[in-house]
Amino acid sequence: MKNHLSDVQIDRIIEMAWEDRTPFEAIEYQFGLTEQNVIELMRSELKRSSFKMWRKRVQGRTTKHLKKRAFRKGTFKSSLQRIITHNKISKK
């Protein structure tokens, strides 16, 4: 599994695995790794304490699995969030 991945790809997979809103299905689509493969990769690449922290964090997250999500695409945007235009924040 790990043999066909470059260091850059492994770093990106770890980054995606830590992100709350990136589902395992996105990692599988992009890199061909199942959730179990990602867990094995994380176990081998992270320190033991970091792996335990990640597993505890990910285990209960509904956002890490597409079938458990309440939303299908996009991200939450507050109605109070300011509109950004040309890298400048507009005033209300």
GILIN-V895623 format. One record per residue. N is the residue number from 1. RES is the residue in one small letter. SS is DSSP state (2 for helix, 1 for strand, 0 for the rest). PSI is psi in whole degrees, 0 to 359 (999 if undefined). Layout:
BEGIN
<<N & RES & SS & PSI> <N & RES & SS & PSI>>
END
This chain:
BEGIN
<<1 & m & 0 & 306> <2 & k & 2 & 339> <3 & n & 2 & 325> <4 & h & 2 & 4> <5 & l & 0 & 137> <6 & s & 0 & 168> <7 & d & 2 & 323> <8 & v & 2 & 317> <9 & q & 2 & 319> <10 & i & 2 & 317> <11 & d & 2 & 318> <12 & r & 2 & 320> <13 & i & 2 & 317> <14 & i & 2 & 317> <15 & e & 2 & 314> <16 & m & 2 & 324> <17 & a & 2 & 327> <18 & w & 2 & 334> <19 & e & 0 & 134> <20 & d & 0 & 322> <21 & r & 0 & 4> <22 & t & 0 & 111> <23 & p & 0 & 158> <24 & f & 2 & 330> <25 & e & 2 & 327> <26 & a & 2 & 322> <27 & i & 2 & 319> <28 & e & 2 & 318> <29 & y & 2 & 317> <30 & q & 2 & 323> <31 & f & 2 & 352> <32 & g & 0 & 19> <33 & l & 0 & 129> <34 & t & 0 & 172> <35 & e & 2 & 317> <36 & q & 2 & 321> <37 & n & 2 & 321> <38 & v & 2 & 318> <39 & i & 2 & 315> <40 & e & 2 & 319> <41 & l & 2 & 314> <42 & m & 2 & 319> <43 & r & 2 & 320> <44 & s & 2 & 333> <45 & e & 2 & 332> <46 & l & 0 & 159> <47 & k & 0 & 156> <48 & r & 2 & 315> <49 & s & 2 & 322> <50 & s & 2 & 320> <51 & f & 2 & 315> <52 & k & 2 & 318> <53 & m & 2 & 317> <54 & w & 2 & 313> <55 & r & 2 & 317> <56 & k & 2 & 320> <57 & r & 2 & 319> <58 & v & 2 & 329> <59 & q & 2 & 320> <60 & g & 0 & 3> <61 & r & 0 & 121> <62 & t & 2 & 337> <63 & t & 2 & 346> <64 & k & 2 & 355> <65 & h & 0 & 122> <66 & l & 2 & 322> <67 & k & 2 & 338> <68 & k & 2 & 352> <69 & r & 0 & 146> <70 & a & 0 & 334> <71 & f & 0 & 158> <72 & r & 0 & 317> <73 & k & 0 & 165> <74 & g & 0 & 179> <75 & t & 0 & 163> <76 & f & 0 & 136> <77 & k & 0 & 122> <78 & s & 0 & 144> <79 & s & 0 & 343> <80 & l & 0 & 352> <81 & q & 0 & 135> <82 & r & 0 & 151> <83 & i & 0 & 131> <84 & i & 1 & 123> <85 & t & 1 & 129> <86 & h & 0 & 43> <87 & n & 0 & 18> <88 & k & 1 & 141> <89 & i & 1 & 123> <90 & s & 0 & 149> <91 & k & 0 & 150> <92 & k & 0 & 999>>
END
